[in-house]
Amino acid sequence: MIGALMLDIEGTSLTVEDQRLLTEPQVGGIILFGRNIYSPQQVRALTDSIRNIRPELLIAVDQEGGRVQRLRAGFSRLPSMRAFGHLHEKDPQQAVMLAEQCGWLMASEVLAVGIDFSFAPVLDLDGISQVIGDRGFHSNTAQVIALASAFMQGMHRAGMATTGKHFPGHGSVEADSHIAAPVDHRTLDDIERNDMQPFIQLKDQLDALMPAHVIYDQVDPNPAGFSPFWLQTIIRQKLGFDGVLFSDDLSMQAACVAGGADARIKAALDAGCDMGLVCNDRAAALNALTALKDMPLPNQQRLEKMRGKILPVNITETLDLGQQWQASKALIQPLLA
């Protein structure tokens, strides 16, 4: 059974404490960071060791491309999503083709080392946000939709589920939710006409959503990830979305409005999230785990859809996934300049 908490581990292999934590019923997933990674071979050994303890656990990573790329040494370098947006202005057909190739390339490498999915793509507009910026495809919704759709087609072709973030849109608020509590003062109609459009129009390609740690104060007093209005009234009822809802990292500064980690994960799950993330703070993760002990397990059928197509392959220190992989790398290369 898959639990409701996704947490991180200390290093490049499991410690005794990590191994004990993995056996907790409410631990449902592991997210890997740069400190957990030094080669493809090592990552595959790590993910295999996690599954030897709990085969059902979901393993995730942030492998968006550009500046958010945890898998680096031995893996393909990926362009920022803004690079596709810039190309789209000059050659839309080529940009869409390359976005699909990049989605496939990213997903193929992530799956090869035993990771189920990357939290991707970013559907936020490339606007005034300090933390989004070049992680977004473009400032224009139509271009975001075209490029993100292609990127997700590539992910699905490789066998990976997609996660759109950060609903209903983080790109139009300046503050960084990692270190502050952003507030967006726009009306629901304004948000729906602009930032929400990629989420709305791509919902049939999305397997999961991650809400933003942003307060849209003209709509609801709570950050979106703690808001029954956003998660249930808008996402579940109005949009009819039945995929997974992951909280953003509950250790981020913007999540502190809900209290300690125990209160935060309860608030996120009560609002409608299926799984809460508590990262880079082991004490907070343990606090959250204690709070979950008497809570029911999340929707298993929904979470099972995030399981990646992971094959039993022998991975060496340097990835080589065949001719199609080599061709995709060559196609993407010019966007890295």
For each residue, the residues with C-beta under 8 A, 3 or more apart:
1: 25 56 297 300
2: 28 29 56 57 58 297 298 300 303 304
3: 24 25 26 27 28 29 292 297 298
4: 26 28 265 269 274 275 276 292 295 297 298
5: 26 27 28 29 265 275 276 278 285 288 289 292
6: 27 28 29 30 31 58 60 246 275 276 277 278
7: 21 27 29 30 31 277 278 279 282 285 288 289
8: 30 31 32 33 36 279 280 285
9: 14 15 18 30 32 36
10: 15 17 18 35 282
11: 15 35 36
12: 35 36 37 38 42 46
13: 42 45 46 49
14: 9 18 19 22 46 49 50 53
15: 9 10 11 18 19
16: 19 20
17: 10 20 21
18: 9 10 14 15 21 22
19: 14 15 16 22 23 53
20: 16 17 23 24
21: 7 17 18 24 27 285 289
22: 14 18 19 27 30 50 53 54 57
23: 19 20 27 53 54
24: 3 20 21 27 289
25: 1 3 297
26: 3 4 5 289 292 293 295 297
27: 3 5 6 7 21 22 23 24 30 54 57 289
28: 2 3 4 5 6 57 58 275 298 303
29: 2 3 5 6 7 57 58 59 60 275
30: 6 7 8 9 22 27 50 57 58 59 60
31: 6 7 8 59 60 61 62 277 279
32: 8 9 36 37 43 46 59 60 61 70 115
33: 8 36 37 70 279 280
34: 37 70 72
35: 10 11 12
36: 8 9 11 12 32 33 43 46 70
37: 12 32 33 34 42 43 70 71 72 73
38: 12 42 73
39: 42 43 73 74 317 318
40: 43 44 71 74 75 109 112 113 315 316 317 318 319
41: 44 45 74 315 316 317
42: 12 13 37 38 39 45 46
43: 32 36 37 39 40 46 47 71 113 114 115 315
44: 40 41 47 48 112 113 114 315
45: 13 41 42 48 49
46: 12 13 14 32 36 42 43 49 50 114
47: 43 44 50 51 59 113 114 115
48: 44 45 51 52 114
49: 13 14 45 46 52 53
50: 14 22 30 46 47 53 54 57 59
51: 47 48 54 55 57 59 114
52: 48 49 55
53: 14 19 22 23 49 50
54: 22 23 27 50 51 57
55: 51 52
56: 1 2
57: 2 22 27 28 29 30 50 51 54
58: 2 6 28 29 30 116 117 303 306 307
59: 29 30 31 32 47 50 51 114 115 116
60: 6 29 30 31 32 115 116 117 118 119
61: 31 32 70 71 110 115 117 118 119
62: 31 68 69 70 118 119 120
63: 68 69 70 71 78 106 109 110 118 120
64: 68 69 78 81 118 119 120 121 122 135
65: 68 69 78 79 80 81 102 106 120
66: 69 78 79 80 81 82 83 134 135
67: 80 134 135
68: 62 63 64 65 135
69: 62 63 64 65 66 72 75 77 78
70: 32 33 34 36 37 61 62 63
71: 37 40 43 61 63 75 109 110 113
72: 34 37 69 75 77
73: 37 38 39
74: 39 40 41 317 318 319
75: 40 69 71 72 109 319
76: 105 106 109 319 329 332
77: 69 72 336
78: 63 64 65 66 69 102 105 106 332
79: 65 66 83 84 102 332 335 336
80: 65 66 67 83 134 135
81: 64 65 66 84 85 121 122 134 135 136 137 147 151
82: 66 85 86 126 133 134 135 136 137 138
83: 66 79 80 86 87 134 335 336
84: 79 81 87 88 95 98 99 102 137 147 151 335
85: 81 82 88 89 95 126 136 137 138 139 143 144 147
86: 82 83 89 90
87: 83 84 90 91 94 95 98 335
88: 84 85 91 92 95 96 137 138 143 146 147
89: 85 86 143
90: 86 87
91: 87 88 94 95
92: 88 95 96 146
93: 96 97
94: 87 91 97 98
95: 84 85 87 88 91 92 98 99 146 147
96: 88 92 93 99 100 146 147 150
97: 93 94 100 101 150
98: 84 87 94 95 101 102 331 332 335
99: 84 95 96 102 103 137 147 148 150 151 154
100: 96 97 103 104 150 151 153 154 157
101: 97 98 104 105 154 328 331 332
102: 65 78 79 84 98 99 105 106 151 154 328 332
103: 99 100 106 107 120 121 150 151 152 153 154 155 157 158
104: 100 101 107 108 154 155 157 158 328
105: 76 78 101 102 108 109 154 325 328 329 332
106: 63 65 76 78 102 103 109 110 118 120 154 155
107: 103 104 110 111 118 154 155 157 158 159 160 308
108: 104 105 111 112 158 321 325 328
109: 40 63 71 75 76 105 106 112 113 319 321 325
110: 61 63 71 106 107 113 115 117 118 160 308
111: 107 108 114 115 116 158 159 160 308 309 310 311
112: 40 44 108 109 311 313 315 319 321
113: 40 43 44 47 71 109 110 315
114: 43 44 46 47 48 51 59 111 310
115: 32 43 47 59 60 61 110 111 118 308 310
116: 58 59 60 111 160 161 306 307 308 310
117: 58 60 61 110 160 161 162 163 306 308
118: 60 61 62 63 64 106 107 110 115 155 160 163
119: 60 61 62 64 163 165 210 246
120: 62 63 64 65 103 106 151 155 162 163 165
121: 64 81 103 137 148 151 152 155 162 163 164 165
122: 64 81 132 135 136 137 165 166
123: 136 144 148 164 165 166 167 169 198 199 202
124: 127 129 132 135 136 165 166 169 170 171 195 212
125: 132 136 138 139 140 141 144 169 171 172 194 195 198
126: 82 85 132 133 134 135 136 137 138 139 171
127: 124 132 136 139 171 172
128: 171 172 173 174
129: 124 132 133 170 171 172 173 174 176
130: 133 174 175 176
131: 135 170 176 177 178
132: 122 124 125 126 127 129 135 136 170 171
133: 82 126 129 130 136
134: 66 67 80 81 82 83 126
135: 64 66 67 68 80 81 82 122 124 126 131 132
136: 81 82 85 122 123 124 125 126 127 132 133 139 144 171
137: 81 82 84 85 88 99 121 122 126 143 144 147 148
138: 82 85 88 125 126 143 144 147
139: 85 125 126 127 136 171
140: 125 143 144
141: 125 144 145 194 195 197 198
142: 145 146
143: 85 88 89 137 138 140 146 147
144: 85 123 125 136 137 138 140 141 147 148 198
145: 141 142 148 149 197 198 201 202
146: 88 92 95 96 142 143 149 150
147: 81 84 85 88 95 96 99 137 138 143 144 150 151
148: 99 121 123 137 144 145 151 152 164 198 202
149: 145 146 152 153 202 205
150: 96 97 99 100 103 146 147 153 154
151: 81 84 99 100 102 103 120 121 147 148 154 155
152: 103 121 148 149 155 156 162 202 205 206
153: 100 103 149 150 156 157 205
154: 99 100 101 102 103 104 105 106 107 150 151 157 158
155: 103 104 106 107 118 120 121 151 152 158 160 161 162
156: 152 153 159 160 162 205
157: 100 103 104 107 153 154
158: 103 104 107 108 111 154 155 309
159: 107 111 156 308 309
160: 107 110 111 116 117 118 155 156 308 309
161: 116 117 155 207 208 305 306 307 308
162: 117 120 121 152 155 156 205 206 207 208
163: 117 118 119 120 121 206 207 208 209 210 244 246
164: 121 123 148 167 198 199 202 206 208 209 210
165: 119 120 121 122 123 124 170 209 210 212 248
166: 122 123 124 169 170 210 211 212 213 214 224 248
167: 123 164 196 199 209 210 211 212 224 230 235
168: 191 192 195 196 199 211 212 216 224 230 234
169: 123 124 125 166 172 191 194 195 196 199 212
170: 124 129 131 132 165 166 173 177 182 212 214
171: 124 125 126 127 128 129 132 136 139 195
172: 125 127 128 129 169 184 186 194 195
173: 128 129 170 182 183 184 214
174: 128 129 130 182
175: 130 179 180 181 182 183
176: 129 130 131 179 180 182
177: 131 170 180 181 182 212 213 214 248 252 253 254
178: 131 249 252 253 254
179: 175 176 253
180: 175 176 177 253 254
181: 175 177 213 215 223 253 254 256 257
182: 170 173 174 175 176 177 213 214 215 254
183: 173 175 214 215 216 217
184: 172 173 191 214 215 216 217
185: 217 218
186: 172 190 191 216 218
187: 190 191 218 219
188: 191 192 216 218 219
189: 192 193
190: 186 187 193 194
191: 168 169 184 186 187 188 194 195 196 216 219
192: 168 188 189 196 197 200
193: 189 190 196 197
194: 125 141 169 172 190 191 197
195: 124 125 141 168 169 171 172 191 198
196: 167 168 169 191 192 193 199 200
197: 141 145 192 193 194 200 201
198: 123 125 141 144 145 148 164 195 201 202
199: 123 164 167 168 169 196 202 203 206 209 239
200: 192 196 197 203 239
201: 145 197 198
202: 123 145 148 149 152 164 198 199 205 206
203: 199 200 206 239 240 241
204:
205: 149 152 153 156 162 202
206: 152 162 163 164 199 202 203 209 241 243
207: 161 162 163 243 244 305 306
208: 161 162 163 164 243 244 245 246 306
209: 163 164 165 167 199 206 235 241 243 244 245 246
210: 119 163 164 165 166 167 225 245 246 247 248
211: 166 167 168 223 224 225 227 230 231 245 247 248 273
212: 124 165 166 167 168 169 170 177 223 224 225 248
213: 166 177 181 182 223 224 225 248 252 254 255
214: 166 170 173 177 182 183 184 223 224 254
215: 181 182 183 184 220 221 222 223 224 257
216: 168 183 184 186 188 191 219 220 224 230
217: 183 184 185 220 221
218: 185 186 187 188
219: 187 188 191 216 229 230
220: 215 216 217 224 227 229 230
221: 215 217
222: 215 226 227 229 257 258 267 271
223: 181 211 212 213 214 215 226 227 254 255 257 258
224: 166 167 168 211 212 213 214 215 216 220 227 230 231
225: 210 211 212 213 230 231 247 248 255 268 271 273
226: 222 223 255 257 258 264 267 268 271
227: 211 220 222 223 224 230 231 271
228: 231 232 233 270 271 272
229: 219 220 222 232 233 234
230: 167 168 211 216 219 220 224 225 227 233 234 235 271
231: 211 224 225 227 228 234 235 236 245 271 272 273
232: 228 229 235 236 237 271 272
233: 228 229 230 236 237 238
234: 168 229 230 231 237 238 239
235: 167 209 230 231 232 238 239 241 245 272
236: 231 232 233 239 240 241 242 272
237: 232 233 234 240
238: 233 234 235
239: 199 200 203 234 235 236
240: 203 236 237
241: 203 206 209 235 236
242: 236 302
243: 206 207 208 209 302 305
244: 163 207 208 209 274 275 302 303 305 306
245: 208 209 210 211 231 235 272 273 274 275
246: 6 119 163 208 209 210 273 274 275 276 277
247: 210 211 225 250 255 265 268 273 275 276 277
248: 165 166 177 210 211 212 213 225 252 255 277
249: 178 252 255 277 278 279 280
250: 247 255 261 264 265 268 276 277 278 284 288
251: 255 261 278 279 280 281 284
252: 177 178 213 248 249 255
253: 177 178 179 180 181 256
254: 177 178 180 181 182 213 214 223 257
255: 213 223 225 226 247 248 249 250 251 252 258 264
256: 181 253 259 264
257: 181 215 222 223 226 254
258: 222 223 226 255 263 264 267 268
259: 256 262 263 264 267
260: 263 264 284 287
261: 250 251 264 265 278 281 284 285 287 288 291
262: 259 265 266 287 288 290 291
263: 258 259 260 266 267 291
264: 226 250 255 256 258 259 260 261 267 268 276 278 288
265: 4 5 247 250 261 262 268 269 276 278 288 291 292
266: 262 263 269 270 291 292 295
267: 222 226 258 259 263 264 270 271
268: 225 226 247 250 258 264 265 271 273 276
269: 4 265 266 272 273 274 276 292 295 298
270: 228 266 267
271: 222 225 226 227 228 230 231 232 267 268
272: 228 231 232 235 236 245 269
273: 211 225 231 245 246 247 268 269 276
274: 4 244 245 246 269 298 299 302 303
275: 4 5 6 28 29 244 245 246 247 298 303
276: 4 5 6 246 247 250 264 265 268 269 273 288
277: 6 7 31 246 247 248 249 250
278: 5 6 7 249 250 251 261 264 265 281 284 285 288
279: 7 8 31 33 249 251 285
280: 8 33 249 251
281: 251 261 278 284 285
282: 7 10 285 286
283: 286 287
284: 250 251 260 261 278 281 287 288
285: 5 7 8 21 261 278 279 281 282 288 289
286: 282 283 289 290
287: 260 261 262 283 284 290 291
288: 5 7 250 261 262 264 265 276 278 284 285 291 292
289: 5 7 21 24 26 27 285 286 292 293
290: 262 286 287 293
291: 261 262 263 265 266 287 288 295
292: 3 4 5 26 265 266 269 288 289 295
293: 26 289 290
294:
295: 4 26 266 269 291 292
296:
297: 1 2 3 4 25 26 300
298: 2 3 4 28 269 274 275 302 303
299: 274 302 303
300: 1 2 297 303 304
301: 304 305
302: 242 243 244 274 298 299 305
303: 2 28 58 244 274 275 298 299 300 306
304: 2 300 301 307
305: 161 207 243 244 301 302
306: 58 116 117 161 207 208 244 303
307: 58 116 161 304
308: 107 110 111 115 116 117 159 160 161
309: 111 158 159 160
310: 111 114 115 116
311: 111 112
312:
313: 112
314:
315: 40 41 43 44 112 113 319
316: 40 41 319 320
317: 39 40 41 74
318: 39 40 74
319: 40 74 75 76 109 112 315 316 325
320: 316 325 326
321: 108 109 112 324 325
322: 325 326
323: 326 327
324: 321 327 328
325: 105 108 109 319 320 321 322 328 329
326: 320 322 323 329 330
327: 323 324 330 331
328: 101 102 104 105 108 324 325 331 332
329: 76 105 325 326 332 333
330: 326 327 333
331: 98 101 327 328 334
332: 76 78 79 98 101 102 105 328 329 335 336
333: 329 330 336
334: 331 337
335: 79 83 84 87 98 332
336: 77 79 83 332 333
337: 334
